[in-house]
Every structure is written in structure tokens, then in C-alpha cells.
Amino acid sequence: MLSSYGLGDFDSGVGLNQHDWFMPKRRKKTFPCGHKGYGQICHRCAQEEALKEQQEQDRAQKRMEKIQWEALFAEDPIDLTALPPHVVVKSRTIVAALSAGQDYREFGGKRLRHNRDIISIPITRNYRMICHDNGTTTVPQEVLSHEDYNVKKPGC
Ligand SMILES: [Zn+2]
């Protein structure tokens, strides 16, 4: 008799289903949010919640960086607020180098032909820093785009 109750019978689902009785089938349920799933909480909503939280943290981080970035302009000896960020960064390195006593010629700076007291230092292809030579130091005055430069004609 024992031979007819082999392992095969348990798995076949014939008669009393021992397998289901010992290991109840996990049933999908509907959460209050309307999603269906397993477990105590809705994983779809939990995932969305985590994503929202991450995005909120990213936004807070960006706000903080913006505030810090804007605060730095107050420390610049010249107004750099209207310039693109990479021009701001490059301008600051040159301002710092000049105030540390480095020669403007190290940055490709040149005196204007029509006004030898004015020095023009290239920042990027489209921007240059106008400085005044006060005899001992090179004092940054402003950073101009190519277009602004042609309109203002510094040193004239
Ligand atoms: Zn949900």
C-alpha cells in the first residue's frame, strides 16, 4: 500500500493537496491605493515615494548650490554676475592670479595700442577681461563679450 503514496502523488495535486496546505500560495491583494501586489505595503507606491523623495533631495541640493554660487559673486572685485558660468570660473582664476602678482602676459594679455594703460586679457574665445595698469599692479575692471567690447571700445 505504501508504494502507492509515492512522492509523485504529493506533487500531482491529486486528492488532498499537501503542498498547498504546508505552503499557502501567496495571493495578490489589492492595496488601498488600488494597486495589486504581495506583502504588507504596495511596492509600486513605495518605489514612487522613494523616487519623489530622491527628486526632492536633488532639488534641495541644487537650490543650495545655487545659493552658494550666487553668494560667491559678492566676493568678486568686479561684477561677473551676467556672465556664463565657465567664463565666471575662468575670470576668477585670472583675478586671483593677478592679485597674487602674476604677470598679465602669462595669460596672453596685451596692452591696447591706443591706450597703453589698458590691458586686455583673453578669458575665452568670446570674452576678455579689461584691466587698468595703475603703474605697479594690473587691476581688473570688467569682463566683456566680443560684442560688448566693440560697443564700449574700452580705453577710447
Ligand atoms: Zn500602490
Residues whose N, C-alpha, C, O or C-beta is under 5 A from the ligand:
A	BS01	ZN	C33 H35 C42 R44 C45
